[in-house]
């Protein structure tokens, strides 16, 4: 990362075993961390935590590798429901929490035209950056700090100010549960759409390229289906957008905390656009 901060690019280097002290700390001014005012995201947006610039280091890695901009660029002028030869899945990469936190300011998810989306989740003073809520070395969530305001140290049970039953299941639950249900609904909607298109797909979160042909049309990913050679290639623009957002939600398991309004909006819009039933669901 020091090279990237200085030059704006990386060159080939020998693989390392992970993060080292000097990844974040400037050895010339030890123990100061590298100072960054802003970070450039895949969409081209430049943002940063003005009140705590040290947290901007986190954004260099946790920004993802795709955005609304790159997905639209890949799709071009193709019709929404046309299978496009050569169109391939766009993978956001892993733990794009920084993109989630800044919401529509950086457009890390696929945002649908004509819809409005939440921007940066500022939360409250003292708890609005990566390093406020995560241990900077162990990376664990400082869950005990939630207790003061939320009367719980389990982030998954927190509802904050979002009081609607967004997933329409009638259950009183934390926002994490609301998001989880919508993620499940989106996957079912994606599969239904692919079946209607005549090219059923399935998903495996642990195997690249993640989406595969459902060769026996049983709606489940089987061991002989989850392999690179069987990677899904019958993408329509509509399917790609929804699948991209599904993968995004799967690869940021803390999205419910990083920016709950944003991820709920994105999931609702994805379900709706791909033809899923949004009866009973609430878009914040």
LUMTORTOR-619184 format. One line per 2 residues: number of its first residue (from 1); for each residue x, z, y of N, C-alpha, C, O. Coordinates in steps of 0.001 Angstrom, whole numbers, plus 500000, padded with zeros to 6 digits. Example, Ala and Ser with C-alpha at 12.3 -4.5 7.8 and 13.67 -1.06 7.14 Angstrom:
1> 513190/507800/494310/512300/507800/495500/513200/507800/496700/514236/508465/496681 ~ 512850/507080/497750/513670/507140/498940/512900/507870/500030/513409/508039/501138
END
This chain:
1> 500811/500000/498790/500000/500000/500000/500850/500000/501269/500462/499334/502229 ~ 501976/500697/501338/502784/500651/502560/503128/499227/502984/503104/498906/504172
3> 503449/498373/502013/503762/496983/502337/502543/496269/502917/502658/495516/503884 ~ 501390/496509/502327/500166/495865/502803/499835/496325/504216/499423/495518/505050
5> 500013/497618/504495/499727/498152/505824/500633/497501/506866/500189/497172/507966 ~ 501902/497319/506514/502872/496770/507459/502727/495271/507636/502767/494776/508763
7> 502558/494534/506535/502609/493079/506582/501245/492396/506529/501113/491235/506913 ~ 500231/493122/506051/498914/492522/505914/498742/491738/504638/497658/491219/504374
9> 499797/491640/503832/499752/490946/502550/500622/491692/501555/501441/492528/501939 ~ 500445/491390/500285/501315/491906/499238/502035/490748/498564/501544/489620/498557
11> 503202/491035/497997/503910/490064/497183/504031/490633/495785/503697/491794/495551 ~ 504506/489824/494856/504638/490286/493479/505582/491479/493398/506684/491459/493947
13> 505134/492503/492712/505935/493697/492504/505829/494114/491054/504884/493739/490360 ~ 506787/494880/490600/506706/495429/489252/505528/496381/489181/505294/497130/490129
15> 504779/496377/488087/503641/497290/487951/504086/498743/488058/505168/499106/487597 ~ 503250/499563/488665/503527/500994/488762/502520/501755/487915/501523/501196/487457
17> 502791/503022/487718/501928/503833/486865/500786/504471/487633/500023/505259/487073 ~ 500660/504139/488911/499563/504706/489684/499995/505064/491087/500964/504509/491606
19> 499279/505991/491706/499587/506392/493073/500778/507339/493103/500915/508224/492257 ~ 501633/507132/494096/502761/508014/494334/502564/508683/495690/501705/508270/496470
21> 503350/509705/495968/503243/510397/497256/503400/509410/498410/502648/509449/499383 ~ 504403/508513/498285/504695/507580/499370/503659/506462/499491/503741/505647/500410
23> 502693/506410/498585/501602/505455/498750/500819/505768/500014/500405/504862/500737 ~ 500620/507036/500275/499843/507454/501445/500690/508118/502527/500352/508066/503710
25> 501794/508744/502114/502641/509465/503071/503787/508590/503560/504457/507925/502770 ~ 504001/508600/504861/505081/507847/505488/506389/508607/505303/506587/509652/505922
27> 507283/508098/504461/508525/508819/504152/509415/508983/505375/510231/509903/505428 ~ 509267/508100/506357/510079/508207/507574/509592/509317/508488/510336/509791/509347
29> 508359/509731/508311/507787/510787/509157/507102/511835/508295/506045/512357/508648 ~ 507720/512133/507164/507143/513063/506186/506755/514385/506841/507518/514914/507649
31> 505557/514942/506502/504594/514471/505497/503426/513693/506092/502367/513602/505471 ~ 503601/513138/507274/502509/512403/507916/502045/511244/507037/502850/510592/506371
33> 500739/510998/507047/500212/509840/506324/500251/508632/507248/500344/508773/508467 ~ 500180/507453/506663/500183/506235/507463/498971/506218/508391/497860/506569/507995
35> 499209/505805/509620/498146/505799/510625/497496/504422/510686/498170/503416/510906 ~ 496193/504387/510489/495425/503147/510570/494203/503389/511439/493436/504320/511193
37> 494021/502562/512444/492846/502699/513292/491632/502031/512659/490519/502553/512721 ~ 491862/500873/512051/490776/500142/511391/491304/499491/510113/492512/499366/509908
39> 490368/499085/509268/490689/498383/508027/489813/497131/507965/488622/497187/508269 ~ 490399/496014/507574/489653/494761/507465/489031/494642/506080/489729/494707/505068
41> 487714/494469/506044/486963/494369/504789/486824/492901/504369/487080/492005/505173 ~ 486420/492649/503118/486289/491269/502639/485366/490392/503485/485540/489175/503529
43> 484398/490994/504149/483493/490227/505008/484159/489793/506302/483629/488952/507028 ~ 485331/490369/506592/486008/490106/507855/485798/491203/508876/486484/491235/509898
45> 484857/492109/508618/484585/493209/509540/485750/494192/509564/486373/494456/508536 ~ 486036/494728/510742/487084/495726/510904/486440/497042/511336/485824/497120/512399
47> 486586/498063/510511/485969/499357/510797/486947/500471/510450/487989/500240/509837 ~ 486590/501673/510852/487413/502824/510516/486731/504103/510948/485764/504075/511710
49> 487234/505222/510460/486724/506531/510852/487484/506986/512097/488596/507504/511997 ~ 486885/506791/513260/487569/507120/514506/487889/508597/514609/488911/508978/515180
51> 487006/509444/514047/487189/510887/514173/488206/511438/513188/488669/512567/513352 ~ 488561/510670/512172/489530/511140/511178/490260/509930/510588/489963/509518/509467
53> 491210/509359/511332/491899/508140/510894/492611/508260/509554/492833/507250/508886 ~ 492973/509473/509149/493652/509624/507859/492776/509138/506711/493285/508706/505677
55> 491457/509208/506891/490534/508752/505849/490519/507236/505728/490041/506696/504730 ~ 491039/506546/506740/491051/505086/506683/491957/504559/505576/491787/503429/505117
57> 492919/505375/505146/493759/504971/504023/492916/504696/502784/493194/503764/502030 ~ 491897/505503/502580/491035/505347/501400/490360/503981/501390/490148/503381/500336
59> 490025/503501/502594/489266/502258/502706/490058/501040/502255/489470/500027/501878 ~ 491375/501123/502289/492186/499983/501870/491909/499585/500431/491886/498399/500102
61> 491700/500574/499577/491440/500280/498168/489953/500303/497836/489498/499547/496979 ~ 489199/501160/498505/487791/501354/498153/486862/500525/499040/485863/501032/499551
63> 487196/499263/499216/486377/498364/500029/485755/497246/499209/484951/496472/499729 ~ 486115/497151/497935/485645/496046/497119/486419/494775/497417/487334/494770/498240
65> 486044/493698/496739/486739/492421/496920/485800/491273/497267/486233/490129/497405 ~ 484528/491579/497406/483549/490539/497730/482595/491078/498791/482710/492229/499210
67> 481659/490246/499220/480709/490638/500259/479586/489611/500320/479604/488612/499601 ~ 478620/489867/501176/477580/488869/501432/478212/487528/501790/477762/486473/501343
69> 479253/487588/502597/479908/486369/503086/480471/485543/501934/480256/484332/501882 ~ 481186/486178/501015/481818/485426/499924/480795/484929/498904/480969/483860/498318
71> 479732/485701/498692/478686/485247/497774/477988/484020/498351/477753/483043/497640 ~ 477658/484072/499634/477031/482914/500276/477956/481699/500248/477505/480571/500050
73> 479241/481937/500445/480203/480831/500425/480238/480171/499046/480318/478947/498938 ~ 480178/480985/498003/480206/480448/496638/478948/479639/496333/479009/478614/495654
75> 477811/480107/496840/476527/479442/496572/476389/478141/497352/475883/477147/496831 ~ 476835/478152/498583/476714/476958/499415/475265/476624/499720/474482/477505/500075
77> 474908/475360/499585/473562/474890/499928/472667/474727/498707/471606/474110/498806 ~ 473062/475256/497576/472299/475083/496335/470920/475728/496429/470738/476723/497130
79> 469956/475156/495724/468611/475716/495681/468590/477041/494945/469359/477244/494005 ~ 467721/477937/495361/467702/479298/494829/467587/479360/493312/468200/480218/492676
81> 466811/478464/492734/466533/478543/491301/467156/477399/490503/466752/477125/489372 ~ 468131/476744/491097/468836/475663/490406/470083/476208/489721/470877/476915/490342
83> 470255/475883/488454/471500/476237/487770/472610/475374/488360/472528/474146/488354 ~ 473643/476031/488866/474712/475330/489579/475956/475247/488702/476537/476271/488343
85> 476353/474054/488365/477552/473867/487548/478780/474386/488294/479003/474045/489455 ~ 479559/475201/487624/480772/475737/488228/480572/477029/488991/481550/477674/489370
87> 479321/477428/489230/479070/478694/489913/479367/479836/488950/478873/479843/487823 ~ 480162/480787/489383/480564/481890/488509/480223/483227/489142/479978/483317/490345
89> 480211/484248/488327/479886/485586/488803/480935/486066/489797/482129/485830/489613 ~ 480487/486736/490843/481382/487326/491841/481422/488822/491587/480408/489506/491727
91> 482571/489326/491219/482695/490746/490881/483236/491535/492062/484322/491242/492562 ~ 482492/492525/492507/482906/493324/493661/484138/494158/493372/484756/494670/494306
93> 484510/494310/492139/485579/495197/491684/485001/496602/491533/483800/496741/491303 ~ 485814/497639/491655/485364/498967/491249/485393/499969/492403/486274/499933/493262
95> 484404/500861/492396/484356/501990/493329/484507/501547/494790/485385/502025/495508 ~ 483643/500636/495210/483667/500154/496596/482936/501128/497509/482067/500737/498287
97> 483302/502397/497401/482600/503457/498125/482717/503300/499633/481784/503624/500369 ~ 483862/502804/500096/484032/502609/501531/483058/501588/502073/482499/501769/503155
99> 482850/500512/501327/481888/499496/501743/480478/500065/501750/479682/499750/502635 ~ 480168/500900/500769/478843/501523/500726/478634/502404/501944/477579/502351/502576
101> 479624/503207/502276/479497/504132/503404/479216/503410/504713/478434/503892/505533 ~ 479850/502257/504915/479681/501541/506182/478500/500574/506164/478190/499964/507187
103> 477848/500427/505033/476599/499683/504972/476675/498288/505558/477620/497540/505307 ~ 475665/497953/506340/475562/496596/506875/476673/496262/507851/476865/495093/508188
105> 477412/497269/508313/478539/497002/509211/479608/496156/508524/480338/495420/509188 ~ 479704/496257/507186/480723/495489/506456/480132/494579/505382/480825/493709/504855
107> 478850/494777/505055/478131/493887/504133/478817/493746/502772/479028/492635/502286 ~ 479155/494865/502175/479791/494839/500865/478856/494403/499757/479293/493771/498795
109> 477578/494727/499872/476582/494260/498909/476108/492877/499347/476551/492356/500371 ~ 475196/492279/498557/474568/491053/499042/473334/491455/499832/472426/492089/499295
111> 473299/491088/501106/472163/491390/501967/471290/490142/502100/471778/489047/502382 ~ 469991/490337/501889/469057/489212/501901/468658/488828/503324/468419/489682/504178
113> 468596/487544/503546/468237/487020/504861/466846/487503/505262/465918/487502/504454 ~ 466719/487915/506521/465441/488371/507039/465172/489845/506836/464158/490357/507311
115> 466056/490537/506142/465908/491969/505906/466862/492743/506820/467903/492227/507225 ~ 466493/493978/507136/467376/494843/507915/467935/495931/507004/467274/496374/506064
117> 469158/496350/507298/469847/497307/506439/470516/498406/507257/470868/498221/508422 ~ 470677/499551/506609/471311/500703/507245/472800/500453/507439/473447/499793/506626
119> 473327/500989/508527/474755/500887/508791/475501/502092/508248/475135/502637/507207 ~ 476537/502504/508943/477384/503595/508465/476583/504873/508255/475776/505260/509100
121> 476815/505513/507133/476195/506804/506848/477087/507896/507425/478040/508338/506784 ~ 476766/508325/508642/477599/509313/509324/477368/510723/508807/478188/511609/509047
123> 476258/510947/508095/475913/512257/507545/475916/513300/508660/475163/513155/509623 ~ 476739/514348/508561/476811/515369/509607/478270/515632/509933/479160/515304/509148
125> 478510/516225/511095/479876/516514/511518/480602/517345/510466/480075/518335/509958 ~ 481806/516924/510155/482611/517638/509172/482412/517167/507751/483160/517552/506852
127> 481393/516326/507539/481118/515799/506193/480719/514326/506286/479665/513923/505793 ~ 481571/513538/506923/481209/512138/507149/482315/511153/506782/482187/509956/507041
129> 483394/511643/506185/484462/510746/505753/484825/511043/504299/484381/512038/503727 ~ 485626/510180/503720/486048/510349/502324/486728/511697/502104/486422/512411/501149
131> 487657/512035/503005/488464/513240/502806/487703/514515/503132/488163/515607/502797 ~ 486552/514399/503775/485718/515580/504009/485083/516057/502713/484903/517258/502507
133> 484748/515124/501847/483987/515457/500643/484793/515365/499347/484375/515907/498324 ~ 485936/514691/499378/486778/514560/498187/488118/515248/498405/488686/515175/499494
135> 488621/515912/497377/489978/516438/497408/490941/515253/497490/490854/514328/496681 ~ 491845/515275/498448/492674/514097/498698/493679/513823/497585/494177/512703/497464
137> 493979/514827/496777/494932/514611/495692/494244/514544/494328/494528/513650/493531 ~ 493351/515478/494064/492636/515470/492788/491463/514529/492766/491009/514119/491698
139> 490957/514174/493956/489848/513235/494161/488485/513802/493793/487465/513158/494037 ~ 488449/515003/493207/487163/515586/492840/486302/515825/494079/486816/516039/495177
141> 484994/515783/493884/484061/516104/494967/484108/517601/495240/484099/518410/494313 ~ 484157/517963/496517/484132/519378/496901/482678/519854/496876/482092/520162/497914
143> 482120/519907/495688/480685/520151/495531/480245/521487/496098/479098/521631/496522 ~ 481141/522467/496113/480757/523785/496602/480411/523760/498088/479692/524634/498571
145> 480918/522763/498816/480637/522699/500246/479216/522229/500533/478732/522374/501656 ~ 478541/521668/499532/477151/521224/499715/476205/522421/499834/475135/522325/500436
147> 476615/523538/499254/475758/524710/499102/475195/525213/500430/474038/525628/500503 ~ 476015/525174/501475/475598/525745/502747/474321/525150/503301/473478/525873/503832
149> 474167/523839/503184/472980/523168/503726/471934/522840/502668/470737/522848/502952 ~ 472378/522554/501464/471467/522024/500449/471066/523027/499375/470267/522702/498496
151> 471608/524243/499434/471282/525291/498456/471553/524860/497016/470908/525338/496083 ~ 472496/523967/496851/472916/523556/495513/474326/523003/495596/474734/522466/496626
153> 475062/523135/494516/476383/522507/494466/476392/521332/493480/477449/520894/493025 ~ 475205/520838/493164/475068/519656/492314/474569/518501/493179/473373/518423/493459
155> 475456/517601/493611/475052/516511/494506/473910/515658/493968/473150/515085/494749 ~ 473777/515564/492653/472749/514690/492091/471333/515235/492263/470364/514507/492047
157> 471201/516490/492644/469869/517059/492854/469459/517054/494322/468337/517438/494652 ~ 470351/516626/495200/470089/516664/496640/469184/515508/497057/469377/514366/496640
159> 468185/515831/497896/467282/514795/498401/467524/514493/499866/467031/513483/500367 ~ 468262/515329/500564/468460/515252/502009/467130/514998/502717/466142/515660/502402
161> 467076/514061/503660/465843/513854/504423/464985/512714/503864/463956/512366/504442 ~ 465408/512147/502758/464644/511043/502169/463601/511609/501218/463911/511912/500066
163> 462387/511752/501682/461372/512522/500968/460378/511671/500189/459527/512222/499490 ~ 460456/510358/500286/459518/509502/499567/459864/509443/498077/460981/509753/497663
165> 458870/509037/497290/459113/508770/495870/459486/507295/495771/458644/506449/495473 ~ 460745/507002/496023/461185/505613/496164/461057/504807/494881/460811/503601/494920
167> 461226/505476/493741/461165/504736/492478/459778/504747/491847/459565/504137/490799 ~ 458824/505446/492488/457436/505404/492040/457161/506036/490701/456157/505721/490063
169> 458053/506945/490249/457834/507542/488923/457099/508875/488981/456854/509496/487946 ~ 456740/509323/490204/455982/510558/490347/456790/511821/490162/456233/512918/490185
171> 458093/511691/489977/458941/512859/489728/459595/513334/491015/460000/512532/491857 ~ 459690/514657/491154/460450/515243/492250/461889/515384/491772/462179/516191/490888
173> 462772/514610/492349/464145/514547/491850/465107/514257/492986/464696/513908/494093 ~ 466384/514403/492701/467400/514067/493678/467456/512567/493913/466959/511781/493107
175> 468069/512181/495027/468197/510762/495337/468942/510023/494229/468686/508841/493996 ~ 469857/510702/493549/470577/510068/492441/469605/509558/491384/469805/508481/490824
177> 468559/510324/491111/467559/509911/490130/466743/508731/490607/466396/507849/489821 ~ 466431/508710/491908/465691/507580/492476/466510/506293/492349/465994/505247/491955
179> 467788/506394/492689/468668/505228/492603/468808/504763/491156/468761/503565/490879 ~ 468979/505700/490245/469151/505361/488834/467966/504561/488299/468145/503581/487577
181> 466751/504987/488660/465564/504274/488188/465508/502855/488741/465169/501917/488021 ~ 465844/502700/490025/465819/501363/490620/466894/500462/490010/466679/499261/489846
183> 468040/501035/489678/469083/500254/489005/468566/499741/487659/468774/498582/487302 ~ 467894/500616/486924/467325/500215/485631/466273/499126/485814/466232/498163/485048
185> 465417/499280/486836/464387/498275/487102/465017/496932/487474/464518/495874/487089 ~ 466106/496986/488218/466759/495741/488601/467309/495019/487376/467186/493799/487271
187> 467907/495751/486462/468452/495111/485258/467345/494442/484443/467506/493317/483969 ~ 466230/495138/484285/465117/494553/483540/464582/493312/484249/464214/492331/483604
189> 464542/493363/485579/464055/492215/486350/465006/491033/486229/464571/489885/486141 ~ 466300/491315/486226/467304/490261/486059/467155/489595/484691/467180/488369/484579
191> 467002/490413/483665/466844/489853/482318/465575/489014/482224/465583/487931/481639 ~ 464480/489519/482803/463220/488775/482758/463365/487420/483445/462893/486403/482937
193> 464015/487416/484591/464212/486160/485324/465034/485178/484500/464709/483993/484429 ~ 466099/485673/483877/466959/484779/483089/466204/484187/481902/466439/483041/481522
195> 465302/484965/481322/464480/484460/480215/463548/483364/480725/463396/482322/480088 ~ 462928/483605/481875/462027/482612/482459/462766/481312/482773/462190/480226/482702
197> 464037/481437/483116/464850/480258/483425/465329/479539/482169/465857/478429/482237 ~ 465137/480192/481014/465538/479575/479758/466962/479854/479333/467464/479255/478382
199> 467630/480790/480058/469020/481127/479738/469201/482644/479784/469793/483162/480730 ~ 468699/483367/478771/468723/484833/478815/470143/485403/478854/471058/484898/478204
201> 470290/486467/479635/471586/487134/479740/471465/488612/479414/470369/489171/479410 ~ 472596/489236/479140/472717/490678/478940/473992/491138/479626/474831/490329/480024
203> 474122/492457/479756/475218/493034/480552/475965/494087/479758/475367/494867/479018 ~ 477283/494101/479921/478129/495145/479344/479085/495613/480433/479932/494845/480890
205> 478955/496865/480849/479730/497372/481984/481212/497495/481698/482011/497614/482628 ~ 481599/497468/480420/482998/497699/480058/483746/496434/479652/484932/496499/479330
207> 483076/495291/479663/483705/494074/479155/483590/492940/480172/482488/492568/480573 ~ 484716/492402/480579/484745/491276/481504/484294/490005/480776/484682/489812/479624
209> 483501/489141/481388/483026/489136/482773/481667/489818/482979/480935/489446/483896 ~ 481322/490791/482162/480190/491705/482329/478830/491121/481949/478023/491806/481322
211> 478567/489888/482312/477299/489247/481955/477553/488198/480873/478479/487391/480962 ~ 476686/488238/479837/476910/487392/478665/475617/486702/478234/474518/487172/478529
213> 475767/485592/477538/474606/484922/476958/473996/485812/475879/474695/486314/475000 ~ 472683/485997/475963/471963/486761/474936/471597/485783/473827/470481/485265/473780
215> 472540/485544/472948/472413/484453/471972/471259/484616/471004/470706/483627/470523 ~ 470883/485874/470710/469755/486087/469796/468491/486525/470527/467479/486849/469904
217> 468565/486530/471864/467395/486815/472708/466712/488133/472371/465487/488232/472433 ~ 467503/489152/472013/466901/490453/471707/466930/491409/472894/466480/492549/472778
219> 467449/490963/474027/467464/491786/475224/468528/492855/475241/468559/493682/476153 ~ 469403/492857/474249/470475/493851/474165/471809/493145/473956/471880/492089/473327
221> 472873/493754/474500/474184/493157/474310/474750/493613/472970/474961/494807/472753 ~ 474993/492671/472084/475516/492971/470752/477030/492780/470730/477601/492125/471601
223> 477665/493362/469723/479125/493350/469659/479701/491940/469623/480793/491700/470139 ~ 478980/491019/469022/479497/489652/468937/479174/488830/470184/479574/487670/470286
225> 478448/489430/471134/478102/488727/472369/479016/489111/473526/479273/488294/474410 ~ 479507/490345/473526/480316/490848/474638/481764/490409/474491/482632/491196/474114
227> 482008/489153/474790/483368/488627/474759/483495/487510/475786/482507/486882/476168 ~ 484712/487276/476219/484957/486338/477312/484408/484942/477019/483838/484295/477897
229> 484582/484487/475790/484136/483140/475436/482631/482966/475594/482143/481853/475788 ~ 481892/484084/475510/480436/484035/475629/479971/484419/477030/478794/484713/477236
231> 480886/484417/477984/480522/484771/479349/479418/483886/479897/479380/482687/479624 ~ 478526/484476/480665/477352/483761/481179/477771/482749/482239/478565/483065/483126
233> 477246/481552/482148/477604/480489/483090/476392/479770/483677/476552/478848/484477 ~ 475198/480175/483295/473994/479471/483763/473437/480125/485025/472263/480490/485091
235> 474298/480260/486011/473904/480980/487221/473072/480125/488166/473417/478981/488461 ~ 471975/480700/488634/471277/480180/489800/471672/481078/490966/472076/482218/490738
237> 471571/480608/492199/471884/481466/493334/471071/482760/493347/471606/483825/493654 ~ 469790/482671/493017/468948/483866/493027/469444/484888/492003/469509/486084/492287
239> 469789/484409/490826/470272/485299/489773/471627/485898/490137/471874/487077/489885 ~ 472491/485102/490717/473820/485587/491093/473733/486706/492124/474440/487709/492019
241> 472872/486536/493112/472735/487563/494151/472298/488893/493548/472876/489939/493843 ~ 471277/488842/492705/470757/490072/492101/471771/490695/491152/471940/491914/491132
243> 472443/489863/490366/473441/490373/489423/474619/490993/490159/475162/492008/489723 ~ 475010/490394/491258/476092/490949/492077/475722/492347/492559/476535/493268/492481
245> 474504/492507/493055/474078/493816/493546/473927/494828/492416/474185/496016/492605 ~ 473516/494365/491258/473433/495270/490106/474821/495783/489736/475012/496982/489536
247> 475769/494888/489645/477141/495291/489330/477689/496220/490409/478392/497184/490107 ~ 477366/495928/491655/477819/496780/492760/477337/498214/492555/478114/499163/492656
249> 476049/498356/492267/475483/499691/492066/476083/500378/490845/476304/501589/490864 ~ 476346/499630/489799/476933/500202/488593/478355/500676/488830/478788/501662/488233
251> 479086/499987/489695/480491/500308/489909/480732/501256/491080/481877/501621/491349 ~ 479686/501656/491773/479794/502764/492731/478782/503825/492331/477709/503916/492927
253> 479114/504627/491326/478160/505629/490829/477828/506707/491849/476871/507460/491667 ~ 478608/506790/492920/478318/507765/493973/477573/507173/495146/477493/507797/496204
255> 477023/505974/494983/476331/505310/496091/475185/506154/496631/474871/506088/497819 ~ 474557/506947/495764/473440/507798/496197/473884/508790/497259/473075/509217/498083
257> 475155/509160/497251/475692/510085/498251/476383/509338/499385/476310/509754/500541 ~ 477046/508246/499060/477810/507512/500064/476913/506875/501117/477276/506838/502293
259> 475752/506377/500718/474813/505785/501673/473486/505531/500964/473188/504394/500597 ~ 472686/506585/500767/471467/506452/499964/470463/505448/500515/469873/504678/499757
261> 470267/505451/501826/469306/504518/502407/469712/503079/502122/468880/502256/501741 ~ 470971/502784/502304/471481/501419/502117/471308/500949/500680/470801/499852/500446
263> 471719/501760/499723/471658/501306/498332/470213/501180/497859/469905/500299/497055 ~ 469314/502050/498348/467903/501929/497995/467306/500642/498562/466523/499971/497890
265> 467675/500300/499794/467192/499057/500397/467656/497841/499598/466884/496921/499331 ~ 468918/497859/499228/469513/496739/498500/468862/496559/497132/468556/495437/496729
267> 468654/497650/496428/468051/497574/495098/466613/497073/495176/466203/496231/494378 ~ 465850/497586/496132/464462/497138/496307/464427/495633/496565/463671/494905/495921
269> 465240/495173/497503/465226/493754/497866/465655/492869/496702/465131/491769/496526 ~ 466604/493349/495913/467084/492572/494765/465997/492436/493709/465783/491354/493162
271> 465311/493539/493423/464207/493507/492458/463126/492541/492933/462632/491713/492168 ~ 462772/492663/494197/461715/491825/494763/462097/490348/494721/461282/489511/494333
273> 463314/490025/495114/463710/488623/495211/463790/487947/493854/463499/486757/493733 ~ 464182/488694/492834/464327/488095/491510/462997/488063/490750/462935/487635/489597
275> 461933/488526/491421/460602/488433/490826/460132/489668/490108/459122/489632/489406 ~ 460858/490777/490272/460448/492023/489633/459238/492638/490307/458917/492304/491448
277> 458574/493528/489607/457378/494192/490116/457789/495372/490988/458400/496320/490495 ~ 457464/495325/492268/457811/496420/493180/456600/497294/493492/456641/498109/494414
279> 455533/497128/492735/454350/497967/492921/454724/499434/492735/455312/499806/491720 ~ 454385/500258/493711/454682/501680/493633/456044/502061/494160/456311/503242/494386
281> 456918/501081/494362/458241/501368/494916/458155/501446/496439/457272/500844/497050 ~ 459070/502182/497040/459090/502340/498495/460463/501927/499013/461489/502415/498540
283> 460469/501031/499980/461727/500639/500620/461950/501496/501860/461116/501486/502765 ~ 463055/502238/501925/463287/503097/503101/463586/502273/504352/463804/502836/505425
END
